[in-house]
Amino acid sequence: MEVKITPRRLRGSVESIASKSQAHRLLICAALSCSPVSLRCNTSSEDIDATARCLSALGFRINRTPEGFSVCPSAKKDSVAVLDCGESGSTLRFLLPVVGALGKSARLVLAGRLPQRPLSPLWETLEAHGMMLSWESENVIATGGQLRGGSYTLPADISSQFISGLLFALPLLPEDSSLQLTGKIESARYIAMTEAVLRQCGIQFTYENNTYIIPGGQTPAFSEAELLSVEGDWSNAAFWLVAGALGEGITCSGLHPDSLQGDRAIVELLKKFGANVQQCGSSFSAQRAPMRGIEIDAAQIPDLVPILAVAAAAAEGTTRIHGAGRLRIKESDRLSTVSAMLTALGASITETEDGLVVQGGKPLTGGTVDSAGDHRIAMSAAVASMLCSETVTVRGAQAVNKSYPGFWDHFTSLGGQIERRETP
């Protein structure tokens, strides 16, 4: 799909969508639990649907309800499970160790750029502890064997999803396990989200000196009186808060102010730029004010980089973003595609090895942006249109479905003017 945007300053209110990061975690723990669980989740997306679909393929009963999902314990399947992961890196990396812990034979089918995204050293670690893994074809991973407990070691600076996947799997094993993390821990907030959900469902573990000690033989169990609810998504709310700071003011509701989601850092970063950001309970509002370039260490908030680069284009002076080297292995090489997106619209931006340098404060012209199949590029281009004097065309605009299927509808509800055209 191609979307043509006539530049307008957005204004109004929008309710935050469900956090896909938390939805993945709650769905997995609910499926592994010993009793049925109802999960309130006000929206879904291709990535959330991928996790629900893969859990169903493993024999768990996952049904969509008007409120979210109903999740029931496994009705055991003996045949080889086929897990369609779509393009969801979280689904693949979380469930691969879980499949091994369950002793399932499975085929995991990957789409888009996912087959090129790294699985090492998680792959070798799982093989060293009893799993059998092989590439059946260029986009299908075959698994077998039984994962065993014991001593595990992983570098902490490649993907927090590797660590979370093992934290889901190791408590299920009969043996006790340890998981030692080496190097600098990046995306630490995502690991903290996993820890919080595990504690919520009664899983016991300790963490000291960069090492988890995890007793075996555990089964997740949520309290019967507990209402499970997926909180609002700070990662996607960031697009509207930046849009508010560039436009006529936008309020985003349904956001937990004390969330473990690292991307709630958007509030402090916008304030640092000079934007006017206010909080009222679970609602956050951003309004225009003179903005100046800043220095940003993105090691803990890599998903914010595309929209932060748009904010930087509006800010007077130079903004330097660093610590974002892992963005080269996302849905696209995001350092390259963010640079290409803003360059196409007339911004002055330079790509570095692990970040971006943006010379901001001048109006953009407009032009055509290729989303490169990346949801965050498509959404960032839409917000960047507010800085442009001429139309902006976003090719591959359907990429937003990965995390935010309602994005374009919300964009128009805030005053955006678009023309949609289906493309071959």
C-alpha positions as CSV (number, residue, x, y, z in Angstrom):
1,M,0.0,0.0,0.0
2,E,1.1,3.5,-0.8
3,V,0.0,6.5,1.3
4,K,0.2,10.1,0.1
5,I,0.2,12.7,2.9
6,T,-0.7,16.3,2.6
7,P,1.3,18.1,5.3
8,R,-0.8,19.3,8.3
9,R,-0.1,19.9,11.9
10,L,-1.8,17.3,14.0
11,R,-3.8,17.9,17.2
12,G,-6.2,16.1,19.5
13,S,-6.3,13.0,21.7
14,V,-5.6,9.3,21.1
15,E,-5.7,6.2,23.3
16,S,-2.5,4.2,23.5
17,I,-2.6,0.7,22.0
18,A,-1.6,-2.4,23.9
19,S,2.1,-2.9,24.5
20,K,3.2,-5.7,22.2
21,S,6.3,-6.3,24.4
22,Q,4.2,-7.0,27.4
23,A,1.5,-8.9,25.4
24,H,4.2,-11.4,24.2
25,R,5.3,-12.1,27.8
26,L,1.9,-12.4,29.3
27,L,0.6,-14.7,26.5
28,I,3.6,-17.0,26.9
29,C,3.3,-17.3,30.7
30,A,-0.5,-17.6,30.6
31,A,-0.2,-20.5,28.1
32,L,2.4,-22.3,30.3
33,S,0.3,-21.8,33.5
34,C,-1.7,-24.5,35.2
35,S,-5.1,-23.0,34.8
36,P,-7.1,-20.9,32.3
37,V,-6.3,-17.2,32.1
38,S,-8.2,-14.2,30.6
39,L,-6.0,-11.4,29.3
40,R,-7.3,-8.0,28.6
41,C,-5.6,-6.6,25.5
42,N,-7.3,-3.6,23.8
43,T,-5.6,-4.1,20.4
44,S,-3.5,-6.6,18.6
45,S,-1.0,-6.5,15.8
46,E,0.8,-8.9,13.4
47,D,3.5,-9.5,16.0
48,I,1.1,-10.3,18.9
49,D,-1.0,-12.5,16.6
50,A,2.2,-14.4,15.7
51,T,2.9,-15.3,19.3
52,A,-0.8,-16.3,19.8
53,R,-0.7,-18.4,16.6
54,C,2.6,-20.2,17.6
55,L,1.3,-21.0,21.0
56,S,-1.8,-22.5,19.5
57,A,0.4,-24.6,17.2
58,L,2.1,-26.0,20.3
59,G,-1.2,-27.2,21.6
60,F,-2.3,-24.4,23.9
61,R,-5.8,-23.0,23.4
62,I,-5.5,-19.3,22.6
63,N,-8.8,-17.6,21.6
64,R,-9.5,-14.0,20.7
65,T,-12.3,-12.4,22.8
66,P,-13.8,-8.9,22.7
67,E,-11.6,-7.9,25.6
68,G,-8.4,-9.6,24.5
69,F,-7.5,-13.3,24.8
70,S,-8.6,-16.4,26.6
71,V,-5.7,-18.8,27.3
72,C,-6.0,-22.4,28.4
73,P,-3.4,-25.0,29.3
74,S,-2.0,-27.4,26.7
75,A,-4.1,-30.0,25.0
76,K,-1.0,-32.1,24.2
77,K,-0.1,-32.7,20.5
78,D,2.4,-35.4,19.5
79,S,2.8,-34.4,15.9
80,V,5.5,-31.9,14.7
81,A,4.3,-28.4,15.4
82,V,4.5,-25.8,12.7
83,L,5.1,-22.4,14.2
84,D,4.5,-19.5,11.8
85,C,6.5,-16.7,13.4
86,G,5.9,-14.2,10.6
87,E,8.4,-11.3,11.0
88,S,8.3,-11.3,14.8
89,G,11.8,-11.5,16.3
90,S,10.3,-11.6,19.8
91,T,8.1,-14.6,18.9
92,L,11.0,-16.6,17.5
93,R,13.6,-15.8,20.2
94,F,11.1,-16.2,23.1
95,L,9.6,-19.5,21.9
96,L,12.7,-21.3,20.6
97,P,14.0,-22.1,24.1
98,V,10.4,-22.8,25.2
99,V,10.0,-25.4,22.4
100,G,13.1,-27.1,23.7
101,A,12.0,-27.0,27.3
102,L,8.7,-28.7,26.3
103,G,10.6,-31.3,24.3
104,K,8.6,-30.6,21.2
105,S,9.7,-31.3,17.6
106,A,8.8,-28.2,15.6
107,R,9.2,-26.3,12.4
108,L,9.5,-22.6,12.8
109,V,8.7,-20.6,9.7
110,L,10.2,-17.1,9.4
111,A,9.2,-14.3,7.0
112,G,10.6,-11.0,5.8
113,R,14.1,-10.2,7.1
114,L,13.7,-12.4,10.1
115,P,15.8,-15.3,8.7
116,Q,18.8,-12.8,8.4
117,R,18.5,-11.6,12.0
118,P,21.0,-13.2,14.3
119,L,20.3,-16.2,16.5
120,S,23.9,-16.8,17.6
121,P,25.0,-17.4,20.3
122,L,21.5,-18.5,21.5
123,W,21.5,-21.3,18.9
124,E,24.8,-22.8,20.0
125,T,23.8,-22.5,23.7
126,L,20.6,-24.4,23.1
127,E,22.4,-27.1,21.1
128,A,25.0,-27.4,23.9
129,H,22.1,-28.2,26.3
130,G,20.3,-30.9,24.4
131,M,18.3,-29.2,21.6
132,M,18.7,-30.2,18.0
133,L,18.5,-27.3,15.6
134,S,19.0,-27.1,11.8
135,W,18.0,-24.9,8.9
136,E,15.5,-27.0,6.9
137,S,15.4,-24.3,4.2
138,E,16.3,-20.7,4.0
139,N,13.4,-19.6,6.2
140,V,12.5,-22.8,8.2
141,I,14.2,-23.9,11.4
142,A,13.7,-27.5,12.5
143,T,13.9,-28.4,16.1
144,G,14.1,-31.6,18.2
145,G,15.5,-33.0,21.4
146,Q,15.0,-32.0,25.0
147,L,16.5,-28.9,26.6
148,R,18.4,-29.7,29.8
149,G,19.1,-27.5,32.8
150,G,22.5,-26.6,34.0
151,S,24.9,-23.7,33.6
152,Y,24.2,-21.3,30.8
153,T,26.2,-18.2,29.7
154,L,25.1,-15.5,27.3
155,P,26.5,-12.1,26.2
156,A,24.1,-9.4,27.3
157,D,24.8,-6.9,24.5
158,I,23.4,-8.8,21.4
159,S,19.7,-9.3,22.1
160,S,17.8,-9.0,25.4
161,Q,15.3,-11.4,23.7
162,F,17.8,-14.3,24.0
163,I,17.9,-13.7,27.7
164,S,14.1,-13.5,28.1
165,G,13.6,-16.6,26.0
166,L,15.8,-18.6,28.4
167,L,14.1,-17.1,31.5
168,F,10.8,-18.4,30.2
169,A,12.2,-21.8,29.5
170,L,14.6,-22.7,32.3
171,P,12.0,-22.8,35.2
172,L,10.1,-25.5,33.3
173,L,13.0,-28.0,33.3
174,P,13.3,-30.6,36.1
175,E,16.9,-29.6,36.8
176,D,18.1,-26.3,38.4
177,S,19.8,-23.9,36.1
178,S,22.0,-20.8,36.2
179,L,22.3,-18.1,33.5
180,Q,25.3,-15.9,33.6
181,L,25.3,-12.6,31.6
182,T,28.6,-11.3,30.2
183,G,29.5,-7.9,28.9
184,K,27.4,-4.7,29.0
185,I,23.6,-5.3,29.4
186,E,21.7,-3.4,26.8
187,S,17.9,-3.0,26.6
188,A,17.9,-3.8,30.3
189,R,14.3,-2.6,30.7
190,Y,13.0,-5.4,28.4
191,I,14.7,-8.0,30.6
192,A,13.1,-6.3,33.6
193,M,9.7,-6.6,31.9
194,T,10.3,-10.4,31.6
195,E,11.3,-10.6,35.3
196,A,8.2,-8.8,36.3
197,V,5.8,-11.1,34.5
198,L,7.6,-14.2,35.8
199,R,7.3,-12.9,39.3
200,Q,3.7,-12.1,38.7
201,C,3.0,-15.7,37.8
202,G,4.9,-17.1,40.8
203,I,8.2,-18.1,39.1
204,Q,11.1,-18.1,41.6
205,F,14.6,-16.9,40.7
206,T,17.4,-14.8,42.1
207,Y,19.8,-12.5,40.3
208,E,23.2,-11.5,41.7
209,N,26.6,-10.7,40.2
210,N,25.1,-10.8,36.6
211,T,23.9,-14.4,37.2
212,Y,20.4,-15.8,37.5
213,I,19.8,-18.8,39.7
214,I,16.7,-20.6,38.6
215,P,15.2,-23.6,40.4
216,G,13.7,-26.2,38.1
217,G,10.3,-27.9,38.2
218,Q,8.3,-24.7,38.2
219,T,4.9,-24.0,36.5
220,P,3.6,-20.5,36.1
221,A,0.4,-19.8,38.1
222,F,-1.5,-16.6,38.1
223,S,-3.8,-15.7,41.0
224,E,-7.4,-16.5,40.2
225,A,-8.4,-13.1,41.5
226,E,-5.8,-11.4,39.4
227,L,-7.0,-9.3,36.4
228,L,-4.3,-9.6,33.7
229,S,-4.2,-6.5,31.5
230,V,-1.7,-5.4,28.9
231,E,-0.6,-1.8,29.6
232,G,-0.4,0.9,27.0
233,D,2.5,0.9,24.6
234,W,5.1,3.6,25.2
235,S,7.0,2.7,22.0
236,N,4.1,3.6,19.8
237,A,2.9,6.5,21.9
238,A,6.2,8.1,21.2
239,F,5.1,8.8,17.7
240,W,2.1,10.8,18.9
241,L,4.1,12.7,21.6
242,V,6.7,13.8,19.0
243,A,3.8,14.7,16.6
244,G,2.3,16.8,19.4
245,A,5.6,18.6,20.0
246,L,5.8,19.4,16.3
247,G,2.1,20.2,15.8
248,E,-0.7,21.7,17.8
249,G,-0.6,19.5,20.8
250,I,-1.6,15.8,21.2
251,T,-2.6,13.9,24.4
252,C,-2.0,10.2,24.6
253,S,-4.0,8.4,27.3
254,G,-3.7,4.9,28.9
255,L,0.1,5.1,29.6
256,H,1.5,3.7,32.9
257,P,3.7,6.5,34.3
258,D,5.8,3.9,36.2
259,S,6.0,1.4,33.4
260,L,9.1,-0.8,33.1
261,Q,9.0,-0.1,29.4
262,G,12.2,1.7,28.5
263,D,10.6,3.8,25.8
264,R,8.8,5.9,28.4
265,A,12.1,7.8,28.2
266,I,10.5,9.7,25.3
267,V,9.0,12.0,27.9
268,E,12.3,13.1,29.4
269,L,14.0,13.2,26.0
270,L,11.3,15.5,24.6
271,K,11.7,17.8,27.6
272,K,15.4,17.8,27.0
273,F,14.8,18.9,23.4
274,G,12.8,21.7,24.9
275,A,9.2,20.5,24.1
276,N,6.4,21.1,26.5
277,V,5.3,17.8,28.0
278,Q,2.7,17.5,30.7
279,Q,1.2,14.5,32.7
280,C,-2.2,14.1,34.1
281,G,-2.7,10.7,35.6
282,S,-2.2,8.1,32.8
283,S,-2.4,10.8,30.1
284,F,0.6,12.6,28.6
285,S,0.4,15.7,26.4
286,A,3.1,17.2,24.2
287,Q,2.9,20.7,22.7
288,R,5.1,22.8,20.6
289,A,7.9,24.8,22.0
290,P,11.3,25.9,20.7
291,M,13.6,22.8,20.5
292,R,17.3,22.5,20.4
293,G,19.6,19.6,19.4
294,I,20.8,17.3,22.2
295,E,23.1,14.2,22.7
296,I,21.3,10.9,23.0
297,D,22.7,7.5,24.2
298,A,20.3,5.0,22.6
299,A,21.8,1.8,24.0
300,Q,18.7,1.2,26.2
301,I,16.1,2.7,23.9
302,P,17.0,1.6,20.3
303,D,13.3,1.5,19.1
304,L,13.0,5.2,19.8
305,V,15.7,6.2,17.4
306,P,13.6,6.6,14.2
307,I,11.1,9.0,15.8
308,L,13.9,10.8,17.8
309,A,15.6,11.5,14.5
310,V,12.4,13.2,13.3
311,A,12.3,15.3,16.5
312,A,16.0,16.1,15.9
313,A,15.2,17.4,12.4
314,A,12.8,20.0,13.9
315,A,15.3,21.0,16.6
316,E,17.7,23.9,16.1
317,G,21.4,22.8,15.9
318,T,23.0,19.4,16.0
319,T,21.6,16.2,17.6
320,R,23.9,13.2,18.0
321,I,22.5,9.8,18.6
322,H,24.9,7.0,19.5
323,G,24.9,3.5,21.0
324,A,22.4,2.3,18.4
325,G,24.6,-0.2,16.4
326,R,22.1,-3.0,17.0
327,L,19.6,-1.1,14.8
328,R,21.4,-2.5,11.8
329,I,19.8,-6.0,12.5
330,K,16.2,-4.9,13.0
331,E,13.4,-5.2,10.4
332,S,15.6,-3.0,8.3
333,D,19.1,-1.6,8.8
334,R,17.4,1.2,10.7
335,L,20.4,3.5,10.8
336,S,20.5,3.4,7.0
337,T,16.7,3.5,6.5
338,V,16.2,6.4,8.9
339,S,19.0,8.3,7.2
340,A,17.5,7.5,3.8
341,M,14.0,8.5,4.9
342,L,14.9,11.9,6.3
343,T,17.3,12.6,3.4
344,A,14.5,11.9,0.9
345,L,12.4,14.6,2.7
346,G,15.2,17.2,2.6
347,A,16.8,16.9,6.1
348,S,20.5,17.0,6.8
349,I,21.5,13.7,8.4
350,T,24.7,11.7,8.6
351,E,25.0,8.0,9.4
352,T,27.8,6.9,11.8
353,E,28.8,3.4,12.7
354,D,26.5,3.2,15.7
355,G,24.2,6.2,15.3
356,L,23.1,9.4,13.5
357,V,24.0,13.0,13.4
358,V,21.1,15.4,12.5
359,Q,21.5,19.1,11.6
360,G,18.0,20.3,12.4
361,G,15.9,23.4,12.5
362,K,15.2,23.9,8.8
363,P,11.9,23.2,7.0
364,L,11.8,19.9,5.0
365,T,10.6,19.8,1.4
366,G,8.7,16.4,1.2
367,G,9.2,13.6,-1.2
368,T,8.9,9.8,-1.5
369,V,9.9,7.4,1.3
370,D,10.4,3.7,1.0
371,S,9.4,2.0,4.3
372,A,11.8,-0.9,3.5
373,G,9.1,-3.1,5.1
374,D,9.8,-1.5,8.5
375,H,6.8,-0.3,10.6
376,R,8.9,2.3,12.5
377,I,10.2,3.9,9.3
378,A,6.6,4.2,7.9
379,M,5.3,5.8,11.1
380,S,8.3,8.1,11.4
381,A,7.8,9.4,7.9
382,A,4.2,10.2,8.6
383,V,5.2,12.3,11.6
384,A,8.0,13.9,9.6
385,S,5.4,15.1,7.0
386,M,4.4,17.8,9.5
387,L,7.8,19.5,8.9
388,C,7.4,19.4,5.1
389,S,6.1,22.0,2.6
390,E,5.1,19.5,0.0
391,T,3.4,16.1,0.0
392,V,5.0,13.0,1.4
393,T,4.5,9.6,-0.2
394,V,5.2,6.5,1.9
395,R,5.7,3.3,0.0
396,G,5.0,0.0,1.8
397,A,2.8,1.9,4.2
398,Q,1.1,-1.4,5.3
399,A,4.3,-2.2,7.3
400,V,2.6,-0.5,10.2
401,N,0.5,-3.6,10.7
402,K,3.4,-5.3,12.4
403,S,2.9,-3.3,15.5
404,Y,0.1,-0.7,14.9
405,P,-2.6,-1.7,12.4
406,G,-4.7,1.3,13.3
407,F,-2.0,3.8,12.8
408,W,-3.3,5.5,9.7
409,D,-6.8,5.7,11.1
410,H,-5.5,7.4,14.2
411,F,-3.3,9.6,12.0
412,T,-6.4,10.9,10.2
413,S,-8.4,11.2,13.4
414,L,-5.8,13.7,14.6
415,G,-6.3,15.8,11.5
416,G,-3.9,14.1,9.1
417,Q,-4.9,14.1,5.4
418,I,-3.9,11.0,3.4
419,E,-4.8,9.2,0.2
420,R,-4.3,5.4,0.2
421,R,-3.5,3.5,-2.9
422,E,-3.2,-0.3,-3.1
423,T,-0.1,-1.3,-5.0
424,P,0.7,-4.6,-6.6
